Amino acid sequence: MSQGTQRMPDVLLFAAAFLLVGIGLIMVYSASSVMALAETGDSLHYLKRQLVGVVVGVIAMIVVMRVDYRLYQKVAILGVAVAYVLLVVVLLQGTKIAGSRRWINLGIINLQPSELAKLALVNFTAAFAASRPQDMRRFWKGLMWPLAVTGGFFVLIMLEPDFGTAVSMAGTSVVLLFACGVQASHIVGIGALALPLLGVIIWLEPYRLERILSFMDPWADPMNTGWNIIQSLLAIGSGGLFGLGLGSSRQKFFYLPEQHTDFIFAILSEELGLLGGLITLLLFFLLAWRGYRTALKAPDLFGCFLAVGITTMITLQAVLNMGVVSGILPVTGLTLPFISFGSSSLVVTLIGIGILLNISKHETV
């Protein structure tokens, strides 16, 4: 690939991200207002915290958009080291919420190291593959190193535990490795070895097995393991074509758990209907299209691989979340990028968008 000259960043990519953030702010307030009022006496509680994430995230996005993306190739190993340290720190001293240690309290926001780890993994894999593309078709000289980093992250994140993020990260890694030229036979072989391990992980924690069983038949235990998905489907179904109207959700009145995080897309579909859900889906499709287009037009291999990784990191999580909410996939505990409440996730996602925008400034014709 030849070196491209700097140009305007991708306007459509920016617009898709900007609109998704706007939808997110509206839906975080709408989905959380009842719960926030009951818990804190302030219906704006979660919206205020999300606004902090938006401000920090937009500032970070602007900064990284102005930094030449090729700099990140030089600090790839450092990024992985920092992510490993933070993942260990969160296990030792992290804030425990609902039985999981996933966050480090920084005052204005709660830092979720697993979000940083996803970005660090993508950057490392892209940097490694770009520096020795001919080795990526070999196991010991190429594939083993990004695979080892992925495995280390996977174990630490599972110890929190955070099954959804670990699976999402592994999926992103597989797509990126394939784009980096890894042989399909190697990926299939690794998958064949990983499936029994995944089965053991699910079997060791009864709640994970219950999620699989409830996914297959939620009505077998509608008041317990099947409750979440049933309430989610009720929300989506009651929205119809045009929705009940913004702010008019019935499921957010303590029927649907995690209505402002994991299941916010159900509230969105209930209030804005099939039309609102399709618009959101189309915005993610637009983001994916522009992200992968940026990868194809990147002036070098590192930019190409980095754009593929970031785009996959965002869109794969969106697909998994919407799949869970609509009953297509088992419940995994993943948030919807840009839209779900969560400052740490939002900041990292916007940093990823900033990097994509910087790569798009250097794209070839």
C-alpha positions in Angstrom: 0.0 0.0 0.0 1.2 3.5 -0.8 1.3 6.3 1.7 -1.8 8.5 1.5 -2.0 12.2 1.8 -3.9 13.7 4.7 -7.5 14.7 4.0 -10.8 15.3 5.8 -11.8 12.5 8.2 -14.7 10.3 7.2 -17.8 12.4 7.7 -20.2 9.5 7.5 -18.3 7.6 10.1 -18.3 10.6 12.4 -22.0 11.2 11.8 -22.9 7.6 12.6 -21.0 7.7 15.9 -22.4 11.1 16.8 -26.0 10.0 16.1 -25.6 6.8 18.1 -24.2 8.8 21.1 -27.2 11.1 20.9 -29.6 8.2 20.8 -27.7 6.8 23.8 -28.1 9.9 25.9 -31.9 10.0 25.2 -32.4 6.4 25.9 -30.2 6.3 29.0 -32.4 9.0 30.5 -35.7 7.4 29.4 -34.7 3.9 30.5 -33.2 4.8 33.8 -35.3 7.7 35.1 -37.8 5.6 37.0 -35.1 3.5 38.7 -32.9 6.5 39.3 -35.7 8.3 41.0 -36.5 5.3 43.2 -32.8 4.7 44.1 -31.4 8.3 44.5 -34.4 10.7 44.4 -32.9 12.2 41.1 -34.3 11.0 37.8 -31.3 12.5 36.1 -28.8 10.6 38.1 -27.7 8.1 35.4 -28.0 10.7 32.6 -25.6 13.0 34.5 -23.0 10.3 34.9 -23.4 9.3 31.2 -22.8 13.0 30.2 -19.5 12.9 32.0 -18.6 9.9 29.9 -19.6 11.7 26.7 -17.5 14.8 27.6 -14.4 12.7 28.5 -15.0 10.5 25.5 -15.4 13.3 23.0 -12.3 15.0 24.3 -10.3 11.8 24.0 -11.7 11.2 20.5 -10.6 14.6 19.3 -7.1 14.1 20.8 -6.5 10.7 19.2 -8.0 11.9 15.9 -5.2 14.4 15.7 -2.5 11.9 16.6 -1.0 10.0 13.7 -2.2 6.4 14.2 1.2 5.0 13.3 2.4 6.1 16.7 0.3 3.4 18.3 2.3 0.7 16.6 5.3 1.8 18.6 3.6 1.5 22.0 1.6 -1.7 21.3 3.6 -3.8 23.9 3.3 -1.0 26.5 -0.4 -0.9 26.0 -0.7 -4.6 26.6 1.4 -4.4 29.7 -0.7 -1.5 31.1 -3.9 -3.5 30.4 -2.5 -6.6 32.2 -1.6 -4.5 35.2 -5.0 -2.9 35.4 -6.7 -6.3 35.0 -4.7 -7.6 38.0 -5.4 -4.4 40.0 -9.2 -4.7 39.5 -9.1 -8.3 40.7 -7.3 -7.3 43.9 -8.9 -3.9 44.7 -11.7 -3.3 42.2 -15.2 -2.2 43.1 -17.5 -5.3 43.6 -20.9 -4.9 42.0 -23.4 -7.8 41.7 -20.7 -10.3 42.6 -18.2 -9.1 40.0 -15.0 -7.1 40.3 -14.9 -5.2 37.0 -14.4 -1.5 37.9 -11.8 0.7 39.4 -13.3 3.8 41.0 -11.6 7.0 39.7 -14.0 9.4 41.1 -15.7 11.0 38.1 -15.9 7.7 36.3 -15.5 4.0 37.0 -12.7 2.6 34.9 -13.4 -0.9 33.4 -9.9 -2.3 32.5 -11.5 -5.0 30.3 -12.6 -2.2 27.9 -9.0 -0.9 27.6 -7.8 -4.5 27.2 -9.9 -5.0 24.1 -8.4 -1.9 22.5 -4.9 -2.9 23.6 -5.3 -6.4 22.1 -6.5 -5.0 18.8 -3.6 -2.6 18.6 -1.0 -5.3 19.6 -2.4 -7.8 17.1 -2.4 -5.2 14.3 1.1 -4.0 15.1 2.5 -7.6 15.4 0.9 -8.7 12.1 1.9 -5.6 10.2 5.6 -6.0 11.3 5.8 -9.6 10.1 2.9 -10.4 7.7 4.7 -13.4 6.2 4.9 -15.1 9.6 1.1 -14.9 10.3 0.6 -18.1 8.3 2.9 -19.9 10.7 1.8 -21.0 14.2 5.0 -20.7 16.3 6.5 -17.7 14.6 3.3 -15.7 14.1 -0.1 -16.8 15.4 1.2 -18.0 18.8 2.0 -14.5 20.1 -1.3 -12.7 19.6 -3.0 -15.9 20.7 -1.1 -15.9 23.9 -2.0 -12.3 24.7 -5.6 -13.0 23.9 -5.6 -16.1 26.2 -4.0 -14.1 29.0 -6.7 -11.4 28.7 -9.4 -14.0 28.5 -8.4 -15.7 31.7 -8.1 -12.5 33.7 -11.5 -11.2 32.5 -13.1 -14.5 33.3 -11.8 -14.2 36.8 -13.8 -11.0 37.4 -16.0 -12.8 36.1 -17.2 -11.2 32.8 -18.1 -13.9 30.4 -19.7 -11.6 27.8 -16.7 -9.3 27.4 -14.3 -12.3 27.3 -16.3 -14.0 24.5 -16.7 -10.7 22.6 -12.9 -10.1 22.8 -12.2 -13.6 21.6 -14.6 -13.2 18.7 -12.9 -9.9 17.7 -9.5 -11.5 17.9 -10.6 -14.4 15.6 -11.9 -11.9 12.9 -8.8 -9.8 13.1 -6.4 -12.7 12.9 -8.3 -14.0 9.8 -7.9 -10.5 8.3 -4.2 -10.6 9.2 -3.7 -13.7 7.0 -3.8 -16.5 9.5 -4.6 -19.8 7.9 -8.3 -20.9 8.2 -7.1 -24.4 9.3 -5.3 -22.8 12.2 -8.4 -20.9 13.3 -10.6 -24.0 12.9 -8.2 -26.0 14.9 -8.1 -23.5 17.7 -11.9 -23.3 17.7 -12.1 -27.1 18.0 -9.8 -27.0 21.0 -11.6 -24.0 22.5 -15.1 -25.4 22.3 -14.6 -28.1 25.0 -13.0 -25.5 27.2 -15.9 -23.2 26.7 -18.2 -26.0 27.6 -16.3 -26.6 30.9 -16.4 -22.9 31.7 -20.2 -22.9 31.2 -20.6 -26.1 33.2 -18.6 -24.9 36.2 -20.9 -21.9 36.8 -24.6 -23.0 37.2 -25.9 -19.6 36.2 -24.2 -19.8 32.8 -25.8 -23.2 32.2 -29.1 -21.8 33.3 -28.8 -19.0 30.7 -28.2 -21.6 27.9 -31.3 -23.6 29.0 -33.5 -20.6 29.4 -32.4 -19.4 26.0 -33.6 -22.7 24.5 -37.0 -22.5 26.4 -37.5 -19.3 28.5 -41.1 -20.3 29.3 -39.8 -23.5 31.1 -39.0 -21.2 34.1 -40.7 -17.9 33.3 -40.4 -16.4 36.8 -36.7 -17.1 37.3 -34.2 -17.9 34.6 -36.5 -17.1 31.7 -37.6 -13.7 33.2 -35.1 -11.4 31.5 -35.6 -12.6 27.9 -39.4 -12.9 28.3 -39.7 -9.3 29.5 -37.3 -8.2 26.8 -39.4 -9.8 24.1 -42.6 -8.3 25.6 -41.0 -4.9 25.4 -39.9 -5.3 21.8 -43.3 -6.8 20.8 -45.4 -4.2 22.5 -43.5 -1.4 20.6 -45.1 -2.4 17.4 -44.1 -0.4 14.3 -43.8 3.1 15.7 -43.5 2.4 19.5 -45.4 3.5 22.5 -43.7 6.9 22.4 -40.5 8.3 23.9 -40.6 7.9 27.7 -43.7 5.7 27.6 -42.1 2.3 28.3 -44.0 0.1 30.7 -41.2 -2.5 31.1 -38.8 0.0 32.7 -41.1 0.1 35.8 -39.0 -2.7 37.4 -40.2 -5.4 35.0 -37.1 -5.6 32.8 -33.8 -5.9 34.7 -30.7 -4.0 33.5 -33.0 -1.8 31.4 -30.5 1.0 31.1 -27.5 -1.3 30.3 -27.7 -4.8 28.8 -31.4 -4.5 27.8 -31.6 -0.9 26.7 -32.3 -1.9 23.1 -35.5 -3.5 24.3 -36.7 -0.3 25.9 -35.6 1.6 22.7 -37.7 -0.8 20.6 -40.7 -0.5 23.0 -40.7 3.3 22.9 -39.6 3.9 19.3 -40.9 0.7 17.8 -39.5 -1.4 14.9 -38.7 1.9 13.1 -36.5 3.1 15.9 -34.8 -0.3 16.2 -34.1 -0.4 12.4 -32.7 3.1 12.4 -30.3 2.1 15.2 -29.3 -1.0 13.4 -28.7 1.0 10.1 -26.5 3.4 12.0 -24.3 0.5 13.2 -24.4 -0.9 9.6 -23.2 2.5 8.4 -20.4 2.6 11.0 -19.3 -0.9 10.0 -19.3 0.0 6.3 -17.3 3.1 6.8 -14.9 1.4 9.3 -14.1 -1.5 7.0 -13.9 0.9 4.0 -11.3 2.8 6.0 -9.4 -0.4 6.5 -9.4 -1.2 2.8 -8.2 2.3 1.9 -5.6 2.6 4.7 -2.1 3.5 3.4 -0.3 0.6 5.2 -0.9 -2.8 6.8 -1.0 -1.5 10.3 -3.7 1.0 9.5 -5.7 -1.7 7.7 -5.5 -4.2 10.5 -6.1 -1.6 13.2 -9.3 -0.4 11.4 -10.5 -3.9 11.0 -10.0 -4.7 14.7 -11.6 -1.5 16.0 -14.6 -1.8 13.6 -15.1 -5.5 14.6 -14.7 -4.7 18.3 -17.6 -2.2 18.2 -19.9 -3.9 15.7 -19.5 -7.4 17.0 -20.5 -6.3 20.5 -23.5 -4.5 19.0 -24.6 -7.6 17.1 -24.2 -9.8 20.2 -26.1 -7.4 22.4 -29.0 -7.0 20.0 -29.0 -10.8 19.4 -29.4 -11.4 23.2 -32.1 -8.8 23.6 -34.1 -10.2 20.7 -33.8 -13.8 21.9 -31.5 -15.0 19.1 -28.5 -15.6 21.4 -28.2 -16.6 25.1 -27.9 -13.9 27.7 -24.2 -12.9 28.0 -24.2 -9.6 29.9 -22.9 -7.3 27.1 -23.8 -3.7 26.7 -24.8 -1.9 23.5 -21.9 0.3 22.3 -22.7 4.1 22.4 -26.2 3.5 23.8 -26.0 1.6 27.0 -25.2 3.3 30.3 -21.5 3.0 31.1 -18.9 5.7 31.0 -15.8 3.5 30.6 -17.2 1.6 27.7 -18.3 4.8 26.0 -15.0 6.5 26.4 -13.0 3.6 25.0 -15.5 3.2 22.1 -15.1 6.9 21.2 -11.3 6.6 21.4 -11.6 3.8 18.9 -13.7 6.1 16.6 -11.1 8.8 17.0 -8.4 6.3 15.8 -10.6 5.3 12.8 -11.1 8.9 11.9 -7.4 9.5 12.0 -6.7 6.5 9.7 -9.4 7.8 7.3 -7.5 11.1 7.0 -4.5 9.1 5.5 -6.5 6.8 3.2 -5.4 6.2 -0.4 -7.6 7.1 -3.3 
